[in-house]
Amino acid sequence: MAETTNYLDPRVLGRISKLDFKARKIVEGFMLGKHRSPFHGISVEFAEHREYSPGDDLRHLDWKVYAKSERYFIKQYETDTNMRSYFLLDCSDSMTYRSGDNISKLEYGSYLVASLAYLLTQQQDSVGLILFNRDIQREIEPGSSPAHLRQVFHALETAETAPHTKVGDVMNKMAGRMKSRGLGVIISDLFDDPSEIMLGLHHFWHRKHDTVLFHMLDPEEVRFDMEGTHVFLDLEGSDRFTCDPRDLREAYLAEINAHIEEIRTGCRKNGIDYVQVLTSEPLDVALSSYLSLRSTR
């Protein structure tokens, strides 16, 4: 296979290759593909008639209708277009965190992007990539060729992290820059102000983009079940402190669960898919379960 990368797992591709990642919303595009366009044009599938107006192309007149009614009607068709998708991958320092034998959140997110990008391009859909932390660090416009896919893979493999993240600001910026309605997939640990995150997500909803939010978390970040004295480092700053996690566990869990629930609720209200993924979960299981659920909606 020409589209090689360290982030393509054959086991994952085997599980998801038969699942059709169709957009639930009507999307716009510029190539023939699998997704219904709101525009009318030349296609094989008839949509409806409308009354002739001066200037309409006479080639689209329905002469059979004219023979019956002596009135001029134009045939309209629905055109199938490809889905333009953007993957927004958080490359802030906190995404490098890993516990035990788990891979980092950034590595897991890169596997996720590579697998879905490969699947979408196999459907003749176009894939774009945004690597960000406090701002956009790298942007690859959507494309679907094998050479383009290799460019996406290379960007994932050479991604660099930096302190701090502005998830909400980046989403807000990208929602406005996506010229046509399409698919936005955000992959982040969401360590940012939830109100700012929701403003960015709302902008995606307002622009009618089909949006999926993958919330990447390490199992220790949701369980906080460490024992004994630990030294904690701020991966997006310079702070460090020593404590016994058992003294903080109750307060920490209340805080993180409230953060997760606020984002989950906001996504539900805005018609956005919220998917929490733990880095201990096999990627093929996480993806196939989500795509199967999505395909039934």
C-alpha positions as CSV (number, residue, x, y, z in Angstrom):
1,M,0.0,0.0,0.0
2,A,1.4,3.3,-1.1
3,E,-0.2,5.3,1.7
4,T,2.1,4.1,4.5
5,T,2.4,5.5,7.9
6,N,3.2,4.4,11.4
7,Y,-0.3,5.6,12.4
8,L,-2.2,3.1,10.2
9,D,-3.1,-0.1,12.1
10,P,-4.3,-2.9,9.7
11,R,-6.5,-4.3,12.5
12,V,-8.3,-0.9,12.8
13,L,-8.7,-0.6,9.1
14,G,-10.1,-4.1,8.9
15,R,-12.8,-3.3,11.5
16,I,-13.9,0.0,10.0
17,S,-13.4,-0.4,6.3
18,K,-17.0,-1.6,5.7
19,L,-18.6,1.2,7.7
20,D,-19.7,4.2,5.7
21,F,-18.8,7.5,7.4
22,K,-21.5,9.5,5.7
23,A,-22.3,12.9,6.9
24,R,-25.7,13.2,8.6
25,K,-26.2,16.7,7.3
26,I,-26.4,17.9,3.8
27,V,-22.9,18.8,2.7
28,E,-21.5,20.8,-0.2
29,G,-18.6,19.8,-2.3
30,F,-17.0,20.0,-5.7
31,M,-16.4,16.4,-6.8
32,L,-18.7,13.4,-7.3
33,G,-18.9,11.2,-4.3
34,K,-21.4,9.7,-1.8
35,H,-23.0,12.7,-0.2
36,R,-26.1,14.5,-1.2
37,S,-25.7,18.1,-2.2
38,P,-28.3,20.8,-1.5
39,F,-27.5,22.2,-5.0
40,H,-29.3,21.1,-8.1
41,G,-27.4,20.3,-11.2
42,I,-26.7,17.5,-13.8
43,S,-26.8,14.1,-12.3
44,V,-28.4,10.7,-12.8
45,E,-31.0,11.1,-10.1
46,F,-34.1,13.2,-10.9
47,A,-35.3,15.6,-8.1
48,E,-38.2,17.7,-9.2
49,H,-39.8,19.9,-11.8
50,R,-40.0,23.7,-11.7
51,E,-41.6,26.1,-14.1
52,Y,-39.5,27.4,-17.0
53,S,-38.0,30.9,-16.5
54,P,-36.5,33.0,-19.3
55,G,-32.8,32.2,-19.5
56,D,-33.0,28.6,-18.4
57,D,-31.1,26.0,-20.4
58,L,-33.5,24.6,-22.9
59,R,-31.7,21.3,-22.8
60,H,-33.4,20.6,-19.5
61,L,-37.0,21.1,-20.7
62,D,-39.3,18.1,-20.1
63,W,-41.0,17.7,-23.5
64,K,-43.1,14.8,-22.2
65,V,-44.7,17.1,-19.6
66,Y,-45.1,19.8,-22.3
67,A,-46.9,17.3,-24.6
68,K,-49.4,16.6,-21.8
69,S,-49.9,20.1,-20.4
70,E,-48.6,22.5,-23.0
71,R,-46.6,24.2,-20.3
72,Y,-42.8,24.4,-20.0
73,F,-41.1,22.8,-17.0
74,I,-37.4,22.4,-16.3
75,K,-36.1,19.1,-14.9
76,Q,-34.0,19.5,-11.8
77,Y,-31.6,16.9,-10.5
78,E,-29.8,16.2,-7.2
79,T,-26.1,16.0,-7.5
80,D,-23.9,13.8,-5.3
81,T,-20.8,15.5,-4.0
82,N,-17.9,14.5,-1.8
83,M,-17.6,15.4,1.8
84,R,-15.0,18.0,2.7
85,S,-13.6,17.2,6.2
86,Y,-11.2,18.9,8.5
87,F,-9.5,17.1,11.3
88,L,-8.4,19.5,14.2
89,L,-5.7,17.8,16.3
90,D,-4.6,19.3,19.6
91,C,-0.8,19.4,19.8
92,S,-0.4,21.1,23.2
93,D,2.0,19.6,25.7
94,S,-0.8,18.1,27.8
95,M,-1.6,15.8,25.0
96,T,1.8,14.1,25.5
97,Y,0.7,12.7,28.9
98,R,0.6,8.9,29.2
99,S,0.3,6.5,32.2
100,G,1.5,3.0,32.6
101,D,1.7,1.1,29.3
102,N,-0.8,3.4,27.5
103,I,0.3,5.5,24.5
104,S,0.0,9.3,24.8
105,K,-3.2,11.1,23.9
106,L,-1.4,12.7,21.0
107,E,-0.3,9.4,19.6
108,Y,-3.8,7.9,20.0
109,G,-5.3,11.0,18.4
110,S,-2.8,10.6,15.5
111,Y,-3.8,7.0,15.0
112,L,-7.5,8.1,15.0
113,V,-6.9,10.8,12.4
114,A,-4.9,8.5,10.1
115,S,-7.5,5.7,10.2
116,L,-10.5,8.0,9.5
117,A,-8.6,10.0,6.9
118,Y,-7.8,6.7,5.1
119,L,-11.4,5.6,5.3
120,L,-12.8,8.9,4.0
121,T,-10.4,9.1,1.0
122,Q,-11.4,5.5,0.1
123,Q,-14.9,6.9,-0.2
124,Q,-13.6,9.7,-2.5
125,D,-14.1,12.3,0.2
126,S,-11.5,15.0,0.8
127,V,-9.6,15.3,4.1
128,G,-7.9,18.4,5.6
129,L,-5.7,18.6,8.7
130,I,-5.2,21.3,11.3
131,L,-2.5,20.9,14.0
132,F,-3.0,23.4,16.8
133,N,-2.2,24.4,20.3
134,R,-2.6,28.1,21.3
135,D,-3.1,28.8,17.6
136,I,-3.0,27.0,14.2
137,Q,0.5,25.5,13.7
138,R,0.0,23.7,10.5
139,E,-2.9,23.6,8.0
140,I,-3.4,21.2,5.1
141,E,-6.3,22.0,2.8
142,P,-8.7,19.1,2.0
143,G,-7.7,16.7,-0.7
144,S,-8.2,13.0,-1.5
145,S,-5.3,11.8,-3.7
146,P,-2.8,9.2,-2.4
147,A,-0.1,12.0,-2.5
148,H,-2.3,14.2,-0.4
149,L,-2.9,11.4,2.1
150,R,0.8,10.9,2.4
151,Q,1.2,14.6,3.2
152,V,-1.4,14.3,6.0
153,F,0.5,11.2,7.4
154,H,3.8,13.1,7.3
155,A,2.3,16.0,9.2
156,L,1.0,13.7,11.9
157,E,4.4,11.9,12.2
158,T,6.3,15.2,12.5
159,A,3.9,17.1,14.7
160,E,5.5,19.2,17.5
161,T,3.9,20.2,20.7
162,A,4.0,23.5,22.6
163,P,2.7,24.8,26.0
164,H,-0.8,26.0,26.4
165,T,-3.9,25.5,24.2
166,K,-6.7,27.6,23.0
167,V,-9.2,25.0,21.8
168,G,-12.2,27.3,21.6
169,D,-10.3,30.1,19.7
170,V,-9.0,27.7,17.1
171,M,-12.5,26.0,16.6
172,N,-14.0,29.5,16.2
173,K,-11.5,30.5,13.7
174,M,-11.8,27.3,11.6
175,A,-15.6,27.2,11.6
176,G,-15.5,30.5,9.9
177,R,-12.8,29.6,7.4
178,M,-14.5,26.4,6.2
179,K,-16.1,27.9,3.0
180,S,-18.7,25.2,2.5
181,R,-20.6,23.0,4.8
182,G,-18.7,19.9,5.7
183,L,-17.4,17.7,8.5
184,G,-15.3,19.0,11.4
185,V,-13.6,16.4,13.7
186,I,-11.9,17.8,16.8
187,I,-9.5,15.7,18.8
188,S,-8.4,17.2,22.1
189,D,-8.1,16.6,25.8
190,L,-10.1,19.9,26.1
191,F,-8.0,21.3,28.9
192,D,-9.4,24.8,28.3
193,D,-12.3,27.0,29.6
194,P,-15.4,25.0,28.7
195,S,-17.4,28.2,28.0
196,E,-14.8,29.1,25.3
197,I,-14.9,25.5,23.9
198,M,-18.7,25.7,23.6
199,L,-18.5,29.0,21.8
200,G,-16.2,27.4,19.2
201,L,-18.5,24.4,18.9
202,H,-21.5,26.6,18.6
203,H,-19.9,28.4,15.7
204,F,-19.5,25.0,13.9
205,W,-23.2,24.3,14.5
206,H,-24.2,27.8,13.4
207,R,-22.3,27.3,10.1
208,K,-24.1,24.0,9.7
209,H,-21.0,21.9,9.8
210,D,-21.4,18.2,10.8
211,T,-19.2,18.1,13.9
212,V,-17.7,15.3,16.0
213,L,-15.7,16.0,19.2
214,F,-13.4,13.2,20.3
215,H,-12.5,13.9,24.0
216,M,-9.1,12.2,24.5
217,L,-8.3,11.3,28.1
218,D,-5.8,9.0,29.9
219,P,-7.5,6.6,32.3
220,E,-5.6,8.1,35.2
221,E,-7.1,11.5,34.4
222,V,-10.7,10.2,34.9
223,R,-10.0,7.7,37.8
224,F,-7.2,9.5,39.7
225,D,-6.6,6.2,41.6
226,M,-2.9,6.6,42.1
227,E,-1.5,5.7,45.5
228,G,1.5,7.0,47.5
229,T,3.2,10.4,47.3
230,H,3.6,11.8,43.7
231,V,5.2,14.8,42.2
232,F,2.8,16.5,39.8
233,L,4.1,18.6,36.9
234,D,2.1,21.1,34.9
235,L,2.7,20.0,31.3
236,E,1.5,23.4,30.0
237,G,3.4,25.5,32.5
238,S,6.2,25.4,35.1
239,D,4.3,24.5,38.3
240,R,5.1,21.4,40.2
241,F,3.9,20.2,43.6
242,T,4.2,17.0,45.8
243,C,1.1,15.4,47.4
244,D,-0.7,12.2,48.1
245,P,-3.4,11.9,45.4
246,R,-5.8,10.2,47.9
247,D,-6.1,13.6,49.7
248,L,-7.3,15.3,46.4
249,R,-9.2,12.5,44.7
250,E,-12.7,13.5,45.8
251,A,-12.3,17.1,44.9
252,Y,-10.5,16.3,41.7
253,L,-13.1,13.9,40.5
254,A,-15.9,16.3,41.2
255,E,-14.1,19.0,39.1
256,I,-13.2,16.8,36.1
257,N,-16.6,15.2,36.0
258,A,-18.3,18.6,36.1
259,H,-16.0,19.7,33.3
260,I,-16.9,16.6,31.2
261,E,-20.6,16.9,31.8
262,E,-20.7,20.6,30.9
263,I,-19.1,19.9,27.5
264,R,-21.2,16.7,26.9
265,T,-24.4,18.7,27.6
266,G,-23.4,21.5,25.4
267,C,-22.6,19.2,22.6
268,R,-26.0,17.5,22.9
269,K,-27.8,20.8,22.8
270,N,-25.9,21.8,19.6
271,G,-26.4,18.5,17.8
272,I,-22.7,17.7,18.1
273,D,-21.4,14.2,18.6
274,Y,-19.4,13.9,21.8
275,V,-17.2,10.9,22.0
276,Q,-15.1,10.3,25.1
277,V,-12.1,8.0,24.3
278,L,-9.7,6.6,26.9
279,T,-6.2,5.8,25.7
280,S,-6.5,2.4,27.3
281,E,-9.3,1.5,24.9
282,P,-8.3,-0.4,21.7
283,L,-8.7,2.1,18.8
284,D,-10.5,-0.5,16.6
285,V,-13.1,-1.0,19.3
286,A,-13.6,2.7,19.9
287,L,-13.9,3.6,16.2
288,S,-16.1,0.6,15.1
289,S,-18.5,1.2,17.9
290,Y,-18.9,4.9,17.2
291,L,-19.2,4.4,13.4
292,S,-21.7,1.7,13.8
293,L,-23.8,3.9,16.0
294,R,-23.5,6.9,13.7
295,S,-24.5,4.8,10.6
296,T,-27.9,3.9,12.3
297,R,-28.8,7.6,12.9
